[in-house]
């Protein structure tokens, strides 16, 4: 089991003599904002977390690099159970290093939007075989089942309503929500 609580110990201090808000409650509030798409200021009071505290802690955890560490931990769990195919990567998805698995994909598949000689050369220099549809030559239909994996993943990500419209001015905070969405999607695979 991934011990997310251990990674959430970077609690910011609150002044004025108020009781500190538990990390678990803040994490739950952040997940609510991600899944519902609500603005921070509309965070329901039932969470016991003020919108300012939730946003401040989300920003602090983002700066501390919590979300990629949490994602890696879940990927390590999936990898240990043999539920990740490390043989190939699909462009439009992100692959990260898994603990004790210093591997690169053998192939990278992508649609015509990624057709460039520079990208093909870059992949080959890294020992990855490009499987990229060529503009004007090959149909995108050749991606077949791989294209379905991309579409399925995008559908999972857009199930997190906060990502359907970019509200964050900071690219780092948007990337943090995206990483958290990927982590939660992988976590669901782990526990089912």
Secondary structure, DSSP 8 states (H G I E B T S, - for coil): ---HHHHT-------TT-----HHHHHHHHHHHHHH---GGG--GGGS--HHHHHHHHHHHHHTTHHHHHHHHHHHHHHHTT---TTEEETTS----BTTB----SEEEE-GGG--HHHHHHHHHTT-EEEE--TTTS-GGGGHHHHHHHHHHHHHHHTSGGGTS---SSHHHHHHHHHHHHHHHHHHHHH-
